[in-house]
Amino acid sequence: MQTYLVGGAVRDELLGLAVKDRDWVVVGARPEELEAEGFQRVGADFPVFLHPRSKEEYALARTERKSGHGYTGFEVQFDPSVTLEDDLLRRDLTINAIAKSDTGELIDPYGGLADIKARQLRHVSPAFREDPLRVLRVARFAARFAHLGFEVAHETRELMRAMVADGELKFLVHERVWQEMSRALLEPNPEYFFRELRACGALKIILPEFDALFGVPQTMRWHPEIDTGIHTLKALQIAVTLSDSLEVRLATLCHDFGKGLTDPKHWPSHRGHEDLGANAIAALAAERKWPKKPARLAELTARYHTHCHKIGELKAATIVKTLEAFGAFRAPETFEHFLLACEADARGRSGLEQQPYPEADQFRDCLNACLAVKPADLMAQGYAGAQLGEAIHRARVNAVKDVQTGWN
């Protein structure tokens, strides 16, 4: 029985990155042998074990053979005859198919070291096409390593295009798509995830609402980049510099979905895109099983982002109603995420990336003024029930009016 460190831990060590998780492959062993040494079995489809002390994952070397559609349609073989090279062959990318022995020797049968040096994301073997989830994984690795100069190899991108054309991505379940997309949004360059998906034709399957934005024009006066899809990618780049929150980044990604739904005969104007986008996000989030918290912020951001951009034109009552829609008095952090997404939108425009966004601070001032209204003070004046609610609302509107006076 021999054990080898494999996958991301070896790759990241070679790249000089912090190693977060360490995975091991065990060659020449049977499940009962590991169990006898105190390993805890956790894998349902194939033997994966937790080390009795470190709790790191140890998997028996295995091979996989395609037996159906999607990412679950595989027959797995594991027995002492499966070699380390057999196990590495089934992996997605060459940079993830390097192993390290307990003596420090690197085992690299498929050219991973050369691809690390060349900064290439390249598939290990033609078996790559058997798992459609790998299209999303490659795009996610592009988002993770773009800042290090990595690019998807030409032949791998062509293989991804072929997989899309074969219709394999249609068999992916919504939960796995969300898992890959949400992880990609948290990478250093999430825009590369969507660029790669679009380059191979997968974006129109994975997120057609976003794919539809490319080629949709906007008024040059407000959007020098014109194209709505390009604007969204630029806004997402800005969002990364503002926040590491998944909610902020998803809201930024989705804020203009409605512009793909407006009547083309009125383009580049997009009157009413806010509600169109919000309604579409609510529907797709339910269908594709997005978690409620990020989905809700994305919906609200689509509906109200132009309120933030035009706060200087809003009536005090409209500002208070917007704050109420977000539940900002109970959860001000949610509204702060909205403001960050709005700033990313405003600055995600060609030549305007560094411009200040005072509108966010104006809305923050309004929120703080409303938070200074104390229901207990109004209750002491005799207000109760529905009248108390009305009195609180009026007091908040008056507080915002006082703030607005300082803007003039």
N, C-alpha and C positions, 0 to 999 in steps of 0.2 A: 504494500500500500504506500503510495506516494501522494503528497499534497503540493499544490502549486497556487501561488497568488495569481489571480487572473483579472482581466477586464479593466474597469475604470481605475482601480487602485494603481495598477502598473502604468497605465497610460498617463495618469495625472502626475505620478512620481517622475516620469520621464520628461514631462512638460514643466516640471518645477512648480506644480500647483499643490495646494493642500489636499491631502487624501482624506476623504470623509468616511467612506465605507470600504471595507476590505472583504472581498469575496474569494473563496477558495474552491478549487476543484480537486476531487480525490480520484486517483487512478488506481485500478487494481484492487478494488474493495467491493464488498457486498453490504447492503443495508444493515444486516444483522451484526456485522463486524463493528460498524460505527456505533450502533446502539449498545453493544457490549462495552464500549469504551465511555459510555455516558453521554453520547450525543443525543439531542432531542430532535426527533423527526417532525418537520413542519410542512413539507411539500405534499400536496395531494396528488398531482399528476405525475411527478417524478421525485425521487428522493433528494430532499434538501434537509440539512440538519443544522442545528445550532450547537456551537461548541459549548461544552459544559461550563467553561469558565469565561471565555471572552464573549460568548454569545454571537460571534461572527458566523456567517453562513458558509457551510461546506456542502457542495453539491457533488454527487457522483458524476463522473465523466459520462456523457451521453451523446447519442446521435438522434436526429429527428428526421422523419420522412413524411412528406405531405400526404394527407389522406382525405382532405375536405377543404371547404372554403374558409376564408378568414384566418385570424391569427390563432385560433384554437384547433384548427383541423390538422393535427399532427399525431403521428405515432412515435412514441419515444422508446428508445432502446438504451438500457443501462445494464452493464455487467462488467466483470473484471477484464474482458477482452477489449473494451473500448479504450483507445489510446488518447493521450493528451492532444495529439494532432487531430484526431477525429472530433474531439470536443471543440477545439478551437475553430474547426472548419465550419461549424454550424452558426458561428457568431456573425453579427451584422457587418461591422467595419474592420478593416485590417488593424486600425489603431486600438481596437478593443479585443484583438485576437493575439495578444502577447501574454505570455506566462512568465512567472519568475519562480525559480526553485528555492528551496530552503537554504541553498548555498549562495544565492544571489545570481545564479545563471539565468540569462534571458533566453526564452525559447520563442522564436519568431518565425514560424514556418510559412507565413503568408505575406511577408513584406511590410509589417506594421511599422518597424523602425524607419524604413525608408520613407514611408508615407508621413510619419511624424516630421521627419526632416524636410520633406517636400511640402508639408502643410496640405495634405490631400485627405479628403474623406472618401474612401474607396471601399466598395463591397468586397467581401472575402471570396465569395464564389457565386455561381449562378443560382444556388439555393436561396440567395437573398430574396428572389422574387416570390418565394413561397409564403412569405409573411407580409401582408400589406401594411401592417403597423410600422414596418421598417421605413416606409416612405416618410412617415411623420417623424420617426426617430432621427433619420439623417437630417431632416430639416431642423430638428431641435438641436442637434450637434452643431449645425451651421450657426445657429443663434448663440450657442455657448462659446464657440471657438473662433468666431469671425474676428474678434479683436486680436487674436494671435496670428491671423493671416490664413486660416484654413479656408479652403474652398471645396465644393463637391466635385469630385472627379468627373470628367466628361462622360465616361462610360457608365458611371453610376447614375448620373442624371438621366442618361438615355434609357437605362434599365427602369428607373422610376417612371419615366414617361410610358414605357411599355406596360408596366403594371397598371397604371391608371387606365390606359386604353383597353386593357383586358377586363376592366370592371371589378378587380379584386377589392378596391377600397370601399365598394358599396356593402361589403360584408362586415365592416368594422362596426362595433357596437358604440353607442354614444358615449358611454362611460370612459372607454379607452381613448376616444378622440379628445374628450375634455381633459383627461389626465395628461396627454401629451401637449395639448395646446396651453393648458394652464402652467405646466412646467416651462414651456417655451417662453411664455410671457414673463417669467421671472429670470430668464437668462440675460446676460449683459447686452445682447443685441437681438431682441425678439423680432425686429422687423425682418431679419434674415429668414426666420422660420416661414413667414408668409411669402417672402420673395421666392424661396425655393419651392414651396408648394405651388405657387402660381407658375413657376418656370416649367414644372412637369405636368401641369394641368390638374393637380389635385385640389387646388383651392376652391374650384367651382363645385367640388364634391364635398369637401370638408366644411367650408364656410362660404356658400354661394352669395350670401348677403354682402360679404366683403369683396369677393371677386367682382361683383357687379359694379363696384365703384370705380374700377379702372376704366378710363375713357369717358367718364361722366365729367363734363366741364363745370367750372365754377367761375364767378365773375372775377376777372383779372385784378380789378381794383382791390378786392379783399383777399384774393388768393393768387399771388403771382405764379405759383406752380400750376395753376388751372386744374389739373387732374385731381379728382377727389381721392382716388386710391393712393396716389403719390403723397397728397397732403396727409392722409391718415398714417402712412408709414413715417412721415416726418414728425407728426404729432406723437407717435409712439416712441420715437427716439428721444423727444423732449421729456416725455413722461418718465422714462428710465432715469433721467437726471434729477427728476423731482421727487420720486418716491419708489420704494421697493415693494409697494403694496400691489397685490394681484388685482384688487378692486379698482385701483386707479388706472392700471394699465388696461384692464378689460374695458372699462368705461371709455377710455380714450380710443381704443380700437373700434368700439361700436358707435361712437357718438354721431356719426354722419350716415349711418345705414339708410336713413330715410331719403337721402339724396339719390339713391339708386331706385327709388320708388316714385319719384315725382314725374310729372308728364314731360317727356322729352321736348315737346313743342314749346315749353316755357324755359328751357335751359338757355343760359347758365343760371337762371333764377330757380330757387328751390323753395318757394313758399309752402309752408306746412310740413316741411321735412322733419321737423321735430317730433310731432305726434305720429307721423307715419313710421319713423324709425323706432320710437318707443314702443308702439304697438307690435311691430315686427320682432323686436328683441324679446318682449314678453312671451310671444308665441314660440319663437325658436328656443328660448331658454327652457320652456316647459317641455317641448318636444325632445330636446337633446339632453335634458336632465342636467342642466347647469346648476350648481349650488345656488341657493336662494339669495344669499347676501351679495355676492358679486353681480349676479344677474339683476337684482333690484337696483343697484347703483348704476349699472349700465343703462337700464331702462330710464331711470330718472335723469341721468345726464343727457341722454338723447333728447328728452322732452324739455329740459330747462337750460341747456347750455347757452342758448342765445339770450336768455334772461340775464345770465351773468355778464355776457359781453356788453349788454345794453343797460346795465343797472342804472346808469345815469339818467335814463329815459323812463324808468319805471315809477309808478305810483307807490307810495309807502305801503298801501294795502296789498299790492301785488307782491312786493318784497316779502312781507310777512306770510302771505299764502305760500310762497315758494319755500320759505323756511319750514313752514308747517308740513308741506308735502314731503320733505326729507326727514321729518321728525327731529329737526335740528336742535330743539330745546331739550330733548331727552338724550340724543346721541350726536353731539356736535362733531365728533370725529368722522362720522359718515359725511356730513356736509363739508368738512375739510377735504376729504377725498374728492368730492365733487369739484371743489374749487381748484384743486390741483389738476384734475382732468381738463377743466376749462382753460387753465393756463397753458397746458400742453397743446390744446387745440389752437389757442390764439398765437402761440409761438411756433407752431408746426407749419410755418409758411416760409417760402423761399425769401431769404434776405431779412426775415423778421425774427429769426431764432433767438436773438439776444434782447429783443425789445421788452421793456417792463410791462407788467400786467397789473395796474393799480386797481382794476375792477374787483379782483379777488379780495384785496384789503378793504375795499368799500363794503363788500358783502360781509366780511368778518366784523367790521365796525357795526353793521346793522344787527348781526347776530348777537354781539356782545351787549348792545343796547337792549335788545329784547330779553336777554338772560338776566339783565339787571331788574326787570319787572318781577316783583315778588308776589305770587298769588296770596301769600299769607297776609300781606299788607291790605290787599283788596278784601279778603275775608274779614279782616278786622273792621272794615268799613261797612260790613253787613251784606256783602255780596255772597250768593250761594247758588248752587245748581247751575242751570243754564245761564242765569244772569252773571254768575261768576266767570263762566267761559267767555261771554261777550265782553265783560269788563277787561279781562286779561288781553283779549284780542285788541280792543281799542287802545289799551295802554301800550301795547307793543307797536301798534301803528303810529301812535304819537311819539314814541321813543325813536322810531325810524325817521319820522319827519324832522325831529331835532337833529339827527345825524345828517340828513340831507341838507339842512340849512347851512351846515359847515362846509358843504361841497360848493356852495354858490358864492 
